[in-house]
Amino acid sequence: MMKILLIGATGSIGRAVRTQLLQTTDYQLVLTSRHASTMQIDGQREVALNLDARNAAAVAQALTDVDAVFVAVSGALPAIATAVTAAMTGSKTQRLVFISSMGIYDEIPASVGAQGNLHHNPVLRPYREAADIIAASTLNYTVIRPGWFDNGSDDYEVTREGAPFGGHDVSRRAIAQLVVALLADNQLYARESIGINRPQ
């Protein structure tokens, strides 16, 4: 039975992934955030840990018996990417799925909204830096670049790095469905950065 470490379990994407995993798998979950101990959990399948994901030693301790790591956080993304990759490198846990953002490679075409690209939107710089840190690691990673989150249709399409982004929005549930597929298959989009959006 797989055991998954969720870093950022109390955020909107973390909650959606947690729900999807509980509903569609038998995986054990380690739920972490800065305030995870306040969460209501399923004591048969879940453990909640307060965690500062910028602390590589703390992340390494949380990796005990973990098969894969999912990260969906805001804030100090480069520091978190550095700590997570440092903790995982050399450990038995090599699968990492990390949420970044569309636009970090200037891949949004004018038809979708090119002003959302890093070239025009410096707020994306930490997302790009985090993705670059992960790509430079030896881990079996997948970076996901979602469009804007909503709760609309769960239809989605995936674009690979270098291809133009296909649409502006995507549902949280669609992201969660993709994450669960990635956690279930170590070779799916392995060592790739992929976009996810709702087809226009």
N, C-alpha and C positions, 0 to 999 in steps of 0.2 A: 504494500500500500504506500502510495506516495505521500510525502510530507512537503508542504509548500510554505515558505516564509513570505508573508505579505508585508512590505514596508510601505506605510501610508495607508493602513487599513481603514482609517476613519474618514478619509477623503471620499469624494463622490465616486471616483473611479475605483478606489479600493473597496468601497462598499458594494459596488456593482459586481466586481470580480469575486468578492467573498460570497455573495448571494448565488452567483452562477456556479461556483465551485461546490457549494453546499447542495445545490439542487440537482447537479448533473454528474457529480463524481462522488467517490467515497474517500477522497483525500483527507488527510489530517492537515490542519491549518495552524500556523503560528502567526497571530495577528499582532503587528507592532505599529506603534505611533508614539508620539510624545505623551499621549494620555490614554493609552490602550487599556489600562487597568480599570477604567470606568465603563468599558464595553460589557454588554450582556452577551454571553457566549454559550455555545453548545459544549457543555463540559465533556461530552463523549468524543468530540472531534476537534475542538479548538482550545488553544492556549493564548492568552493575551499578555503581552510584555510591553512595558514602557521602554522605548528605545530612542536614543539620539543617533540617527543614521549617519551623522558626521563622524562618529567614533568607530574606527575600524575594529578595535578590540571588542567593543560591544556587539558589533555586527557579527564578528567571528564567533562569539559565544552563542549568539542566536542561531547560528548555522548547524548546531548539533543535530545530526540525523536528518537534515533537510536535503531534499532532492533537487529543488529549484527555488529561485527567488524571483518575486515580482515586486517592482518598485513603481509607485505612483505618488510623487511628492511635489511640493512647491518649496520655494525658499532657496537654500544654498545648494543648488543642483550640482555644480562642479565638485563641491566638497563631499556631497553625498555619493556621487559617482566614484570619486576617488576612494572613499572609505569602503564602499561596497565591493569594488573591484579588487582592492587590496585584501579585503577579508576573504574573498572567494578564490583568489589566485592561489594555487597550491593546495586548496582544500578539495574534498571529494565533490563538493557542490559546484558544478560548472555551468549550469543552465541559468541564464539571467534574462528576464523580460522587463524592459524599462520604458516607461512612458515619457516621451519628449513632446514635441509640438510640430505641426505642419509649419512650413516656411523656413526652417533652419538651413536649408540648402538653396534658398531662393527658387523653390520648385513650384510655387503657386502661380499659375498663368493669369493673365489679365481677366479672362472670363470668370475666374473664381474670386479674384481680388488680390492683385499683385502687391498692394500696399501692405499686405500681411507678411511679406517676405522679410527676412533678416536685413536685407539691404535698406529697407524703409522702416524697420521696426526693431530698434536695438534692444528692446526688452527680451528678445529671443536669444541674445548672446549667451546667457547661461545654459539654455537648452542645447545650443550647438556645442558649447564647450563640454557639457556632460556627455553628449553623444560621441564626441571625438575621444574623450577619455575611455569610454566603453569600447569603441571600435579599435583602440590601440591595445586593448587587453588581449589575453589569450583565451578568454572565456567564450563559451558557446552562447552568444548573446543574440537577442533580437531587440532592436530599438523600434518602438511604435510611435509614429508621428500622426496623431489624430487631428481631424478637423475640430471645429468648435463643438463642444459637448451639448447634447440636448436629450430629450426623452421622446423623440419622434420615431419614425419608422426604423426598424432594426436592419433594413437592407444595407449592405455595405460592399465596397470593393477595396482591393488592396493595390497600391502602386509601389513599385520598387524604387530605390534610390536612383536618381537620374531621370526618372519619368515625371512628366508634369502631374501635379496633384489634380484629382478628378472632381472634387466638390468641396463646398465650404463646411458642411456640418456632418455630424455622425452621432448616433445615440450612444449613451453610456452602456446600454445592454449589448450593442454591437461590438464595442470595444471589448467588453467582458467575454463575449463569445469567442473573439479572436484570441484573447489571452489564454483562455482555457484550452483552445486548440493548440496553441504554442507550448503550453506546459505539458500537454499530453504527448507531443511529438517533438523530440529533441532536434530533429532534422528539418522541421518546418521553418522556412525562412531563417535558417541558422546563419549566424554572423552576417546579418543583413539589417538595414534600416528601411522600414516599410511605412508607407502612408496608409491611413484608413479613412474613408469618407463614404457618405451616402451618395449613390449614383445620382447625377442630375437628370 
